[in-house]
Amino acid sequence: MDKNIYLAQFYGKSQNYTQIPREWYSKYGVKRGLRNEDHTGVLIGLTRIADVVGYQRDGSGNKVNCDGILYYRGVDIRDLVKRDADTGYLYEEACFLLLFGYLPSREELNAYCRVMQDSYDLPDDFLEMNLLRLPGKNLMNKLQHALLTLYNYDPDPDNTDVYQTLRKGLNIMSKLPSIAVYAYMSKVHYYHRKSLVIHYPRKDYSTAENILSMLRPDSKFTAQEAQLLDLLLFLHADHGGGTNSTFTNIVVSSTNTDIYSSMASSVGALKGPRHGGANIRVSMMMESIMNIIGLKATDTQIKNVIRKIVNKQFKDNPEGLVYGFGHAVYTLSDPRAEIMRHYCGKLAREKGMEDIFNFYNRFERIAVKELTEKTGMDICSNVDYYSGFAYHMLGIPRDLYTPLFVISRMVGWLAHNIEHKLYDNRIVRPAAKYVGDLMDYIPLEER
């Protein structure tokens, strides 16, 4: 008998012994998804790195929705963007702030950038042996592989001292843009027979500039393109200690394992479409919608499409989710989406893509209204809604959308990893209640 038939039989029979009724979770007070009954997150730690504000508490302790605010070390990200978005090193400034807890002087920021730039180059033979000779079908899996491989190039890889964790983390951060771009180039060369183009990182470039330079055959980009990518990296740098991939990093690193293992675990968490992979789902959804109803569709046509999606009648969307809308914390607005909308509009005008941007705007307005009415809860667009469009305008292939999220978020993972080591430093070990039956052992020959 075919092994798959055996497995199907075993699986079918197992349902008589393994089922857990949904109502038992409430019966035993289980916080499914680590969420409270009012949809707020279960408190799992303390942090001074970032704060995600989507609601407040009134005098009676009831949850009251509010416009979203994201703080990096107590600084509103909107203030950082207003003052420093044109510097070209907004992401690097955010990294300094998140890691060291204060806003750097110009001299300190320049020194930090030099530290990163001096580590841009990959180890000898890393490109040839690990990326070009071993192309990956999925870039997120390849990033995990590359991170674990960097372990072999570290003379003291298992050292988890706090300062050594910082040094190793910064070294990883500096090399990730090259690894991601080269992994993409290797993939399309091997699987799609496209020309292999390798540009080396420039030490006088920011992270955003280097990504565009290495990705494009002619290495050319405009100042506004670099500014938008810098902004994207900045907006994804951290989102508090409760996000799935950050919590994963804390859980894994709390075992005192090496930083390469904990970072690879976070990449695995971020890969999923319910987390970092959502930007790809948004891009695919919007592309399908625009192809079907066109950019000049009426509001009624847009409403009908949204209703089809929700009713699971829209192609390639069996979950019935309008990707890019709703958030675990934000209620009335996501500040990252608000910022992205403004800067996407600026670049859309430069690139003659205002018609697509205007469609995104109309779809957002109608979707928010429809979903809020249907769910009875405040629903807003989230950062994933505009990030895919921003990457599209920058000519960045869809394969790299989520790897760019990894590049951005690595600093947040590192900051929380260090904070946990410094001030908590216990292995994360929650509990699960056994609700199965007790059975007597039956000898094999009697079963």
C-alpha positions as CSV (number, residue, x, y, z in Angstrom):
1,M,0.0,0.0,0.0
2,D,1.2,3.5,-0.8
3,K,2.7,5.3,2.3
4,N,0.3,8.3,1.7
5,I,-2.7,6.0,2.0
6,Y,-1.3,4.6,5.3
7,L,-0.8,8.2,6.6
8,A,-4.3,9.2,5.5
9,Q,-5.8,6.3,7.4
10,F,-3.7,7.0,10.5
11,Y,-4.7,10.7,10.4
12,G,-8.4,9.9,10.0
13,K,-8.4,7.5,12.9
14,S,-6.5,10.0,15.1
15,Q,-9.4,12.4,15.0
16,N,-11.3,10.2,17.4
17,Y,-8.5,10.7,20.0
18,T,-7.1,14.2,19.5
19,Q,-9.9,16.7,19.1
20,I,-10.1,19.7,21.4
21,P,-13.6,21.4,21.4
22,R,-13.3,25.2,20.8
23,E,-15.5,26.0,23.9
24,W,-12.9,24.3,26.2
25,Y,-10.5,27.3,25.6
26,S,-13.0,29.6,27.3
27,K,-13.8,27.0,29.9
28,Y,-10.2,26.8,31.1
29,G,-9.5,30.5,30.6
30,V,-7.0,30.0,27.8
31,K,-5.9,33.2,26.0
32,R,-6.1,32.0,22.5
33,G,-3.4,33.6,20.4
34,L,-2.2,35.3,23.6
35,R,-5.2,37.7,23.2
36,N,-7.6,39.0,25.9
37,E,-11.4,38.9,25.4
38,D,-11.3,42.6,24.3
39,H,-8.7,41.7,21.6
40,T,-5.8,43.4,23.4
41,G,-2.6,41.4,23.8
42,V,-1.7,39.4,26.9
43,L,1.1,41.2,28.8
44,I,4.3,39.1,28.3
45,G,7.0,41.5,29.2
46,L,8.2,45.1,29.7
47,T,10.1,47.2,27.2
48,R,11.5,50.7,26.7
49,I,12.2,50.2,23.0
50,A,8.9,50.9,21.2
51,D,5.3,51.5,22.1
52,V,2.3,50.8,19.8
53,V,-0.8,52.8,20.7
54,G,-4.1,52.0,19.2
55,Y,-6.5,52.5,22.1
56,Q,-6.6,54.0,25.6
57,R,-8.4,53.1,28.8
58,D,-11.1,55.3,30.3
59,G,-11.7,55.9,34.0
60,S,-13.5,52.6,34.3
61,G,-10.7,50.7,32.6
62,N,-12.7,50.2,29.4
63,K,-10.9,50.1,26.0
64,V,-11.4,53.3,24.0
65,N,-10.2,53.4,20.4
66,C,-7.9,56.2,19.2
67,D,-5.8,57.3,16.3
68,G,-2.6,55.2,16.2
69,I,0.8,56.4,17.4
70,L,4.1,54.5,17.2
71,Y,6.9,55.6,19.5
72,Y,10.6,54.7,19.0
73,R,12.1,55.1,22.5
74,G,9.4,57.5,23.3
75,V,9.8,59.6,20.2
76,D,6.7,59.8,17.9
77,I,7.8,58.4,14.5
78,R,5.9,61.3,12.8
79,D,8.3,63.8,14.4
80,L,11.3,61.9,13.2
81,V,9.9,61.8,9.7
82,K,9.0,65.5,9.6
83,R,12.5,66.5,10.7
84,D,14.8,64.0,9.2
85,A,13.1,62.3,6.2
86,D,15.4,64.2,3.8
87,T,18.7,63.3,5.4
88,G,19.0,60.0,3.5
89,Y,19.9,58.1,6.7
90,L,16.5,58.1,8.5
91,Y,16.7,54.3,8.9
92,E,20.2,54.4,10.4
93,E,19.1,57.1,12.8
94,A,16.2,55.0,13.9
95,C,18.6,52.0,14.4
96,F,20.8,54.1,16.7
97,L,17.8,55.3,18.7
98,L,16.3,51.8,19.1
99,L,19.6,50.2,20.1
100,F,21.1,52.9,22.3
101,G,18.1,54.6,23.7
102,Y,18.8,58.2,22.7
103,L,18.9,60.4,19.6
104,P,22.4,60.6,18.2
105,S,24.3,63.8,17.5
106,R,25.5,64.2,13.9
107,E,29.0,63.0,14.9
108,E,27.5,59.9,16.6
109,L,25.3,59.1,13.7
110,N,28.2,59.4,11.3
111,A,30.3,57.2,13.5
112,Y,27.5,54.6,13.7
113,C,27.1,54.6,9.9
114,R,30.9,54.1,9.4
115,V,30.7,51.1,11.7
116,M,28.0,49.6,9.6
117,Q,29.6,50.5,6.3
118,D,32.9,49.0,7.2
119,S,31.1,45.6,7.7
120,Y,29.1,45.7,4.4
121,D,31.4,43.1,2.7
122,L,30.5,39.4,2.9
123,P,33.1,36.9,4.1
124,D,35.5,35.5,1.5
125,D,33.8,32.9,-0.7
126,F,30.4,33.4,1.0
127,L,28.7,34.7,-2.1
128,E,30.1,32.0,-4.4
129,M,29.7,29.0,-2.0
130,N,26.4,29.8,-0.3
131,L,24.4,31.9,-2.6
132,L,25.5,31.4,-6.2
133,R,26.1,27.7,-5.9
134,L,23.0,27.1,-3.7
135,P,20.1,29.2,-5.1
136,G,16.9,29.0,-3.1
137,K,13.3,28.6,-4.3
138,N,12.1,30.9,-1.5
139,L,14.2,33.9,-0.5
140,M,12.9,33.9,3.1
141,N,14.1,30.3,3.5
142,K,17.4,31.3,1.9
143,L,17.8,34.1,4.3
144,Q,17.4,31.6,7.2
145,H,20.0,29.4,5.6
146,A,22.4,32.3,5.1
147,L,22.0,33.5,8.7
148,L,22.8,30.0,10.0
149,T,25.7,29.7,7.7
150,L,27.2,33.0,9.0
151,Y,27.6,31.1,12.3
152,N,30.4,29.1,10.6
153,Y,32.3,32.4,9.8
154,D,32.2,33.6,13.4
155,P,35.3,32.6,15.5
156,D,33.2,32.7,18.7
157,P,29.6,32.1,17.5
158,D,28.1,30.8,20.8
159,N,29.1,33.8,22.8
160,T,25.8,35.4,24.0
161,D,27.3,38.1,26.2
162,V,25.3,41.3,25.8
163,Y,28.0,43.3,24.2
164,Q,29.0,40.5,21.9
165,T,25.3,40.1,20.9
166,L,25.3,43.7,19.9
167,R,28.5,43.4,17.8
168,K,27.3,40.2,16.1
169,G,23.9,41.7,15.5
170,L,25.3,44.8,13.8
171,N,27.5,42.6,11.7
172,I,24.5,40.6,10.5
173,M,22.5,43.8,9.9
174,S,25.3,45.3,7.7
175,K,25.4,42.2,5.5
176,L,21.7,41.4,5.1
177,P,21.1,43.8,2.2
178,S,23.8,42.1,0.1
179,I,22.7,38.7,1.1
180,A,19.0,39.4,0.2
181,V,19.8,41.0,-3.2
182,Y,22.3,38.3,-4.1
183,A,19.9,35.6,-3.1
184,Y,17.4,37.1,-5.5
185,M,19.9,37.4,-8.3
186,S,20.9,33.8,-7.8
187,K,17.3,32.6,-7.8
188,V,16.3,34.4,-11.0
189,H,19.5,33.4,-12.8
190,Y,19.1,29.7,-11.9
191,Y,15.4,29.2,-12.0
192,H,14.4,31.8,-14.6
193,R,17.5,31.9,-16.8
194,K,18.0,35.6,-16.4
195,S,21.4,37.3,-16.6
196,L,23.3,37.3,-13.4
197,V,24.2,40.8,-12.3
198,I,26.3,41.3,-9.1
199,H,27.1,44.8,-7.8
200,Y,29.2,45.2,-4.7
201,P,28.0,47.5,-1.9
202,R,29.4,51.0,-1.7
203,K,30.7,52.2,1.6
204,D,29.6,55.7,0.9
205,Y,25.9,54.6,0.5
206,S,23.1,54.2,3.1
207,T,21.3,50.9,3.5
208,A,18.5,52.1,1.2
209,E,20.9,53.5,-1.5
210,N,22.9,50.2,-1.5
211,I,19.8,48.1,-2.0
212,L,18.7,50.1,-5.0
213,S,22.3,50.2,-6.4
214,M,22.9,46.5,-6.0
215,L,19.4,45.6,-7.4
216,R,19.4,47.7,-10.6
217,P,21.6,46.6,-13.6
218,D,22.8,50.2,-14.0
219,S,23.0,51.0,-10.3
220,K,21.1,54.3,-10.8
221,F,18.3,55.7,-8.7
222,T,16.9,59.1,-7.9
223,A,17.1,60.9,-4.6
224,Q,13.3,60.6,-4.1
225,E,13.5,56.8,-4.8
226,A,16.2,56.4,-2.1
227,Q,14.2,58.6,0.3
228,L,11.1,56.4,-0.1
229,L,13.0,53.1,0.5
230,D,14.8,54.7,3.4
231,L,11.3,55.6,4.8
232,L,10.0,52.1,4.3
233,L,13.0,50.6,6.2
234,F,12.4,53.2,8.9
235,L,8.7,52.4,9.3
236,H,9.3,48.7,9.6
237,A,12.3,48.9,12.1
238,D,10.3,47.9,15.2
239,H,6.8,47.5,16.4
240,G,7.0,46.6,20.0
241,G,7.8,43.4,21.8
242,G,4.5,41.7,21.1
243,T,4.8,41.1,17.4
244,N,5.1,37.4,16.4
245,S,8.6,37.5,15.1
246,T,10.0,39.7,17.9
247,F,8.4,37.4,20.5
248,T,9.9,34.5,18.7
249,N,13.3,36.0,18.9
250,I,12.9,36.6,22.7
251,V,11.6,33.0,23.2
252,V,14.4,31.4,21.2
253,S,17.2,33.6,22.6
254,S,16.0,33.1,26.1
255,T,17.4,29.5,25.9
256,N,20.8,31.2,25.6
257,T,21.3,29.9,22.0
258,D,23.4,31.8,19.5
259,I,22.2,34.9,17.8
260,Y,22.2,33.3,14.3
261,S,19.7,30.7,15.5
262,S,17.4,33.2,17.1
263,M,17.5,35.5,14.1
264,A,16.8,32.7,11.7
265,S,13.8,31.7,13.9
266,S,12.4,35.3,13.6
267,V,12.8,35.1,9.8
268,G,10.7,32.0,9.8
269,A,8.0,33.7,11.8
270,L,8.0,36.8,9.6
271,K,7.6,34.7,6.4
272,G,4.0,33.8,7.1
273,P,1.2,35.7,5.3
274,R,-0.4,36.6,8.6
275,H,2.8,38.5,9.5
276,G,5.5,39.8,7.1
277,G,4.2,38.0,4.1
278,A,1.0,40.1,4.1
279,N,2.6,42.8,1.9
280,I,2.8,40.3,-1.0
281,R,-0.8,39.2,-0.5
282,V,-1.9,42.9,-0.7
283,S,0.1,43.4,-3.9
284,M,-1.4,40.3,-5.5
285,M,-4.9,41.2,-4.4
286,M,-4.8,44.8,-5.7
287,E,-3.3,43.6,-9.0
288,S,-6.1,41.2,-9.5
289,I,-8.7,43.8,-8.6
290,M,-7.3,46.4,-10.9
291,N,-7.1,43.9,-13.8
292,I,-10.7,42.9,-13.3
293,I,-12.5,46.2,-12.8
294,G,-10.0,48.7,-14.1
295,L,-8.6,51.9,-12.6
296,K,-11.7,53.9,-13.5
297,A,-14.1,51.6,-11.7
298,T,-17.1,53.1,-10.0
299,D,-17.4,53.1,-6.2
300,T,-20.2,50.6,-6.6
301,Q,-17.9,48.2,-8.5
302,I,-15.2,48.6,-5.8
303,K,-17.8,47.8,-3.1
304,N,-19.0,44.7,-5.0
305,V,-15.4,43.4,-5.2
306,I,-14.9,44.0,-1.5
307,R,-18.1,42.1,-0.7
308,K,-17.0,39.2,-2.9
309,I,-13.7,39.0,-1.1
310,V,-15.4,39.0,2.3
311,N,-17.9,36.3,1.1
312,K,-15.0,34.2,-0.2
313,Q,-16.2,34.5,-3.7
314,F,-13.1,36.3,-5.1
315,K,-10.4,34.3,-6.8
316,D,-7.2,33.2,-4.9
317,N,-8.6,34.5,-1.6
318,P,-10.2,31.5,0.2
319,E,-9.8,33.2,3.6
320,G,-12.2,36.0,2.8
321,L,-9.7,38.6,4.0
322,V,-9.2,42.1,2.5
323,Y,-5.5,42.2,2.9
324,G,-4.0,45.4,4.1
325,F,-6.9,46.2,6.4
326,G,-7.2,45.6,10.2
327,H,-4.6,45.4,12.8
328,A,-4.1,43.7,16.2
329,V,-3.5,47.0,18.0
330,Y,-4.3,49.9,15.7
331,T,-8.0,50.8,15.5
332,L,-8.8,54.2,14.0
333,S,-5.5,54.5,12.0
334,D,-2.1,53.1,11.5
335,P,0.4,56.0,11.6
336,R,2.8,54.1,9.3
337,A,0.1,53.8,6.6
338,E,-0.7,57.5,7.0
339,I,2.9,58.4,6.4
340,M,3.2,55.9,3.5
341,R,0.2,57.3,1.8
342,H,1.7,60.8,1.7
343,Y,5.1,59.7,0.4
344,C,3.7,57.2,-2.1
345,G,1.6,60.1,-3.5
346,K,4.8,62.2,-4.0
347,L,6.7,59.4,-5.9
348,A,3.6,58.5,-7.9
349,R,3.5,62.0,-9.3
350,E,7.2,61.8,-10.2
351,K,6.7,58.5,-11.9
352,G,3.4,59.2,-13.7
353,M,1.6,56.6,-11.7
354,E,-1.0,58.9,-10.1
355,D,-3.9,56.9,-11.6
356,I,-2.9,53.8,-9.7
357,F,-2.3,55.8,-6.5
358,N,-5.7,57.4,-6.8
359,F,-7.3,53.9,-7.2
360,Y,-5.5,52.8,-4.0
361,N,-6.8,55.8,-2.2
362,R,-10.4,55.2,-3.3
363,F,-10.3,51.5,-2.5
364,E,-8.9,52.3,0.9
365,R,-11.7,54.8,1.7
366,I,-14.4,52.4,0.6
367,A,-12.9,49.3,2.2
368,V,-12.5,51.0,5.6
369,K,-16.2,52.0,5.5
370,E,-17.4,48.6,4.3
371,L,-15.4,46.5,6.7
372,T,-16.2,48.8,9.7
373,E,-19.9,48.4,9.0
374,K,-19.7,44.7,8.5
375,T,-17.6,43.9,11.6
376,G,-19.0,46.5,13.9
377,M,-15.4,47.3,14.9
378,D,-13.1,50.2,13.8
379,I,-11.0,48.9,10.9
380,C,-8.2,50.9,9.3
381,S,-5.7,50.3,6.6
382,N,-2.3,49.1,7.8
383,V,1.3,49.6,6.6
384,D,1.1,46.6,4.3
385,Y,-1.5,48.2,2.2
386,Y,0.8,50.9,0.8
387,S,4.2,49.2,1.2
388,G,3.6,46.8,-1.8
389,F,2.7,49.7,-4.0
390,A,5.7,51.6,-2.8
391,Y,8.0,48.6,-3.7
392,H,6.3,48.4,-7.1
393,M,7.0,52.0,-7.9
394,L,10.6,51.4,-6.9
395,G,10.9,48.5,-9.3
396,I,11.6,46.1,-6.5
397,P,10.5,42.5,-7.4
398,R,7.7,40.9,-5.3
399,D,10.1,38.2,-4.2
400,L,12.0,40.8,-2.2
401,Y,9.1,42.5,-0.4
402,T,9.3,40.3,2.7
403,P,13.1,40.0,2.8
404,L,13.2,43.8,2.9
405,F,10.9,43.6,5.9
406,V,13.6,41.3,7.5
407,I,16.3,43.9,6.7
408,S,14.3,46.6,8.4
409,R,13.1,44.6,11.4
410,M,16.5,43.0,12.3
411,V,17.3,46.0,14.4
412,G,14.1,45.6,16.4
413,W,14.8,42.0,17.0
414,L,18.3,42.8,18.1
415,A,17.2,45.6,20.5
416,H,14.6,43.4,22.2
417,N,17.0,40.4,22.3
418,I,19.5,42.6,24.2
419,E,16.8,44.2,26.5
420,H,15.6,40.7,27.5
421,K,19.1,39.6,28.3
422,L,19.8,42.7,30.4
423,Y,16.6,43.0,32.4
424,D,14.7,39.7,32.4
425,N,17.0,36.9,31.3
426,R,14.7,34.0,32.1
427,I,13.8,31.3,29.7
428,V,10.3,31.9,28.3
429,R,8.2,28.9,29.4
430,P,4.4,29.3,29.5
431,A,2.0,26.5,30.3
432,A,-0.6,24.4,28.5
433,K,-3.3,22.4,30.3
434,Y,-3.6,18.7,29.5
435,V,-7.3,17.9,28.6
436,G,-6.9,14.4,27.2
437,D,-8.2,11.2,28.6
438,L,-6.0,8.8,30.7
439,M,-5.6,5.4,29.1
440,D,-4.3,2.1,30.3
441,Y,-1.3,0.7,28.4
442,I,-2.3,-2.2,26.2
443,P,0.4,-4.6,25.1
444,L,1.1,-4.5,21.4
445,E,-0.1,-8.1,20.7
446,E,-3.4,-7.4,22.4
447,R,-4.4,-4.3,20.4
